[in-house]
Amino acid sequence: MKAAEGHGFGKTILFGEHFVVYGLPAIASAIGSKTTAVIEPADRYELVDLRPATPGYKEEKHGEQVESNRLIFSACKVDVEETPFKLTLGGDLIAASGVGASAASAAAIARALNQYFELGYDDAHINALAYEGEKGYHGKPSGIDNTAAVYGGLIWFAKNLKGGENTMDLLKMPRPVEIVLGNTGITASTKEVVEDVRRNREKDPKKYGRIFAKYGEIVVSARKAITEGDLEAVGRLMDRNHELLEEMTVSCDELDLLVGVAREEGAAGAKMTGTGRGGLMVALTPGKHLQDKVAEAIEGEGFVAYKTKIGI
Ligand code: PMV
């Protein structure tokens, strides 16, 4: 058998982490960094993980990674005892909470298996496999991460809570826009944070009803602002989305600090992105100059910043 390679895009959630679990629409964008998976013939199954990573991330997620890969192999009817191979993960996407690292890896592995074993799967099938893989990392993923990882671009996504097809529209921005991702360096468990939100929502349905209704308005305005290229409005709406996530207690001091720093430096808007309670924040920083300024300020606080673009 010939060596095969697949890739999956990293993503940032611009609007709607957590809300998306309950069927509200979210907007995510693929970023310019990818995870790659290479499969080569070998005498025994071996996983080599060369992805750049937040310290501690790989160790913390190791059990979930093994389970995720097992789910993908099983869905492809691949038996690693019968047909062993070496699976090498790499690419320039940082393995960290909040950047879709698990979904990018699942998508890359699904694509590499598809090529290696000549399975003939189309993108929709690859997406279903990446979703299977995501289940290994957290029980009930909304599906937004794997969709962005497989298709790339800028997507409007709503989970179909009845189990039917999810809504997915590809959005277009007039031009790609610079963003900065700030990394708290803290690895959070998506499963635990999602579960905590569920418990809090059950405890205080009135408060959560109000927060969810506000978010519903924000995301509709955000779609319009994004497609029209009204970056000031996009930024303002990101700020409001962050406030709601703070109210839901999924932000944390480090995220709030980085969001504050980005805004002080002139970012159009900033919010936490992904699971929260650690992981990453995203700042909208149109123009190279502003992007550099915000990234430097985040680094000045002792955190790692990544410069990339959305709407690519
Ligand atoms: O931390 P991430 O980038 O994997 O994003 C998780 C997003 C949640 O909405 C919190 C969960 C989900 O399944 O959508």
Boltz pocket constraint, residues with backbone or C-beta under 6 A from the ligand:
constraints:
  - pocket:
      binder: B
      contacts: [[A, 11], [A, 16], [A, 17], [A, 18], [A, 19], [A, 20], [A, 21], [A, 97], [A, 98], [A, 99], [A, 100], [A, 101], [A, 140], [A, 141], [A, 142], [A, 143], [A, 144], [A, 145], [A, 190], [A, 194], [A, 273], [A, 274], [A, 275], [A, 276], [A, 279]]
      max_distance: 6.0
